[in-house]
């Protein structure tokens, strides 16, 4: 199994903080956002962890990595250097897996901070032998307009997946954490060749759910999707005294 951290965005909503710093490298606790993501991935038996970024921020991630010296972590840039050129996460994923090869992939957004123990997600994935997405119940239904709303049945099989609905049917949303077998990852090219959008990646999951059994694993605790200055400051306060080296 391999992991991919999607970090190819330019985070314009957080300017000027992210003008010269990629969002995953913003300070949190005693490290950065991505340090805490890596800490969540570290207990898994992963062949490698790939940071998917862009050409503009490739140097930033390589400098960070040279200081951390994480084992089995590498930085792979997509060919874009500004917002107008970005490929979108699904296209970036297609290019990445072309070189990384056939395997199961755990994919997470690079601006995610979450309480979910990824070992439990892998265990669930092994039991159902199907794609799994991590789900979280947010407090306010109106906020679900920003995410993908997901309805699952009693077996946790996804019955409805709706990206950024105008009228959210529920408060259960996709958190941008996916575990996909190679048979599904290998269909990214077919998805894009059919004219589907490369952003957000949830569109691919929705498309996949039409022909594959996709399961949703609910978790409780906390989930910070750092898309605004408000959510970043909230996460900074919550993580103020945490250390990434001992974080799981």
Wavefront OBJ file of the C-alpha trace (Angstrom):
o trace
v 0.000 0.000 0.000
v 1.108 3.526 -0.821
v -0.123 6.887 0.416
v -0.618 10.131 -1.483
v -0.914 13.521 0.170
v -2.556 15.952 -2.237
v -0.760 19.281 -1.902
v -0.961 20.814 -5.369
v -3.216 23.786 -4.610
v -2.292 27.450 -4.274
v -4.685 28.237 -1.384
v -5.734 31.696 -2.573
v -8.321 31.955 0.198
v -5.473 32.047 2.715
v -3.399 34.737 1.006
v -1.120 36.382 2.061
v -0.175 33.461 4.371
v 0.137 31.094 1.424
v 1.659 33.425 -1.175
v 5.112 31.994 -0.535
v 4.271 29.022 1.677
v 2.177 26.011 0.634
v -0.789 25.469 2.931
v 0.394 22.046 4.239
v 3.593 23.731 5.496
v 1.793 26.340 7.594
v 2.737 26.093 11.280
v 0.638 23.878 13.567
v 1.654 22.683 17.032
v 5.413 22.245 17.071
v 5.543 21.524 13.348
v 3.434 21.982 10.244
v 0.083 20.677 9.032
v 1.735 17.987 6.937
v 3.886 16.811 9.856
v 0.705 15.804 11.659
v -0.616 14.086 8.526
v 2.620 12.114 8.204
v 2.294 11.182 11.890
v -1.115 9.649 11.103
v 0.332 7.704 8.170
v 3.460 6.514 9.960
v 1.878 3.566 11.876
v 0.741 1.991 8.604
v 2.844 -0.516 6.687
v 3.300 1.760 3.672
v 5.707 1.186 0.819
v 5.997 4.941 0.291
v 4.320 8.274 0.954
v 4.110 10.640 -2.003
v 3.599 14.380 -1.588
v 1.848 15.530 -4.770
v 2.552 19.238 -5.222
v 3.264 21.763 -7.987
v 6.451 23.185 -9.473
v 6.110 26.449 -7.579
v 6.164 24.773 -4.168
v 8.334 21.739 -4.970
v 11.395 23.432 -3.452
v 9.526 24.245 -0.233
v 8.547 20.621 0.296
v 12.024 19.337 -0.543
v 13.572 21.743 1.972
v 11.073 20.621 4.612
v 11.768 16.967 3.818
v 15.538 17.439 4.032
v 15.100 18.703 7.612
v 12.697 15.943 8.683
v 14.419 13.003 6.966
v 11.240 10.958 6.914
v 11.763 7.462 5.540
v 9.963 6.481 2.331
v 8.604 9.991 1.665
v 9.131 11.676 -1.691
v 7.930 14.857 -3.391
v 6.416 14.657 -6.885
v 5.475 17.905 -8.680
v 2.810 18.357 -11.307
v 3.726 20.660 -14.242
v 2.095 23.867 -13.005
v 3.576 26.984 -11.430
v 0.506 29.151 -10.829
v -3.182 28.883 -10.060
v -4.280 29.267 -13.685
v -2.148 26.290 -14.770
v -3.032 23.772 -12.052
v -4.176 20.377 -13.283
v -6.571 19.496 -10.477
v -6.036 16.656 -7.992
v -7.545 13.895 -10.143
v -5.300 14.697 -13.113
v -2.304 14.969 -10.783
v -3.228 11.567 -9.342
v -3.395 10.065 -12.829
v 0.141 11.263 -13.626
v 1.478 10.173 -10.268
v 0.210 6.593 -10.289
v 1.487 6.169 -13.816
v 4.984 6.236 -12.341
v 4.268 4.852 -8.874
v 2.704 1.680 -10.223
v -0.049 -0.789 -9.342
v -0.937 -0.845 -5.655
v -3.615 0.092 -3.170
v -3.583 3.822 -2.419
v -4.543 5.763 0.676
v -5.178 9.350 -0.412
v -5.641 12.372 1.808
v -5.872 16.092 1.256
v -2.839 17.997 2.474
v -4.927 20.404 4.558
v -6.643 17.733 6.670
v -6.241 17.358 10.439
v -8.280 14.521 11.861
v -8.736 12.206 14.839
v -9.376 9.112 12.722
v -6.947 6.249 13.378
v -6.023 5.220 9.837
v -5.258 1.697 11.052
v -8.978 1.212 11.679
v -9.703 2.455 8.164
v -7.251 -0.050 6.680
v -8.823 -2.814 8.782
v -12.297 -1.911 7.524
v -10.991 -1.713 3.967
v -9.532 -5.209 4.231
v -12.857 -6.552 5.498
v -15.039 -5.065 2.752
v -12.443 -5.445 -0.039
v -13.816 -2.292 -1.683
v -13.097 1.447 -1.847
v -13.567 3.236 1.486
v -14.022 6.949 2.183
v -13.780 8.560 5.619
v -16.904 10.415 6.764
v -17.563 12.973 9.474
v -20.805 14.431 10.836
v -20.514 18.211 10.859
v -22.609 20.388 13.145
v -24.502 22.594 10.698
v -26.308 21.413 7.590
v -25.737 24.711 5.777
v -21.977 24.149 6.054
v -22.368 20.893 4.128
v -22.707 22.971 0.954
v -18.909 23.251 0.980
v -18.362 19.490 0.973
v -19.630 16.250 -0.516
v -22.710 14.970 1.321
v -22.839 11.212 1.693
v -25.722 8.910 2.613
v -24.875 5.339 3.607
v -27.075 2.374 4.478
v -26.821 0.227 7.627
v -23.919 -1.733 6.106
v -22.109 1.601 5.450
v -22.457 1.171 1.696
v -22.618 4.553 -0.024
v -26.078 5.107 -1.472
v -25.734 8.772 -2.385
v -22.716 10.995 -2.946
v -23.431 14.616 -3.828
v -20.639 17.147 -4.262
v -21.350 20.615 -2.819
v -25.158 20.354 -2.901
v -27.259 23.515 -2.878
v -29.686 21.826 -0.478
v -27.642 19.368 1.616
v -29.584 16.180 2.384
v -27.544 15.483 5.532
v -24.620 16.595 7.687
v -22.468 13.534 6.942
v -19.652 14.643 4.641
v -16.607 13.218 2.917
v -13.374 14.339 4.565
v -11.049 13.917 1.610
v -9.550 10.678 2.923
v -9.883 7.733 0.536
v -8.581 4.171 0.394
v -8.765 2.798 -3.127
v -7.683 -0.514 -4.645
v -5.697 -0.522 -7.858
v -8.703 -1.653 -9.876
v -10.301 1.700 -9.022
v -7.238 3.944 -9.168
v -6.463 2.554 -12.615
v -9.814 3.903 -13.845
v -8.828 7.548 -13.320
v -7.757 7.818 -16.971
v -11.146 6.514 -18.164
v -12.861 9.033 -15.901
v -10.884 11.951 -17.332
v -11.107 10.763 -20.954
v -14.902 10.830 -20.584
v -14.716 14.599 -20.061
v -15.218 14.584 -16.306
v -13.716 17.410 -14.219
v -10.251 16.976 -12.645
v -11.298 18.930 -9.544
v -12.524 18.121 -6.945
v -11.489 14.510 -6.508
v -14.904 13.827 -4.986
v -16.324 13.896 -8.511
v -14.215 10.847 -9.302
v -15.478 9.086 -6.161
v -19.065 9.869 -7.141
v -18.433 8.493 -10.649
v -16.773 5.420 -9.186
v -19.711 4.729 -6.864
v -21.991 4.283 -9.877
v -20.221 1.057 -10.858
v -18.340 -0.003 -7.701
v -19.391 -0.714 -4.150
v -17.989 2.194 -2.132
v -18.158 2.175 1.666
v -18.129 5.072 4.082
v -16.345 4.788 7.417
v -17.684 7.272 9.975
v -15.423 8.683 12.643
v -15.952 10.991 15.587
v -13.656 13.317 17.483
v -12.368 16.163 15.345
v -11.785 17.073 11.725
v -10.292 20.349 10.554
v -10.543 21.140 6.869
v -8.236 24.133 6.677
v -9.765 26.199 3.903
v -10.008 29.606 5.537
v -8.160 31.815 7.991
v -10.878 31.096 10.548
v -10.497 27.302 10.314
v -6.697 27.612 10.355
v -6.745 29.720 13.532
v -9.175 27.278 15.141
v -6.872 24.352 14.321
v -3.802 26.261 15.533
v -5.447 26.808 18.897
v -6.535 23.160 19.196
v -3.047 21.879 18.280
v -1.123 24.541 20.205
v 0.460 22.120 22.696
v 0.727 19.037 20.464
v 3.974 17.515 19.214
v 3.956 15.759 15.857
v 6.642 13.236 16.844
v 4.340 11.689 19.456
v 1.049 12.302 17.640
v -1.069 9.381 16.388
l 1 2 3 4 5 6 7 8 9 10 11 12 13 14 15 16 17 18 19 20 21 22 23 24 25 26 27 28 29 30 31 32 33 34 35 36 37 38 39 40 41 42 43 44 45 46 47 48 49 50 51 52 53 54 55 56 57 58 59 60 61 62 63 64 65 66 67 68 69 70 71 72 73 74 75 76 77 78 79 80 81 82 83 84 85 86 87 88 89 90 91 92 93 94 95 96 97 98 99 100 101 102 103 104 105 106 107 108 109 110 111 112 113 114 115 116 117 118 119 120 121 122 123 124 125 126 127 128 129 130 131 132 133 134 135 136 137 138 139 140 141 142 143 144 145 146 147 148 149 150 151 152 153 154 155 156 157 158 159 160 161 162 163 164 165 166 167 168 169 170 171 172 173 174 175 176 177 178 179 180 181 182 183 184 185 186 187 188 189 190 191 192 193 194 195 196 197 198 199 200 201 202 203 204 205 206 207 208 209 210 211 212 213 214 215 216 217 218 219 220 221 222 223 224 225 226 227 228 229 230 231 232 233 234 235 236 237 238 239 240 241 242 243 244 245 246 247 248
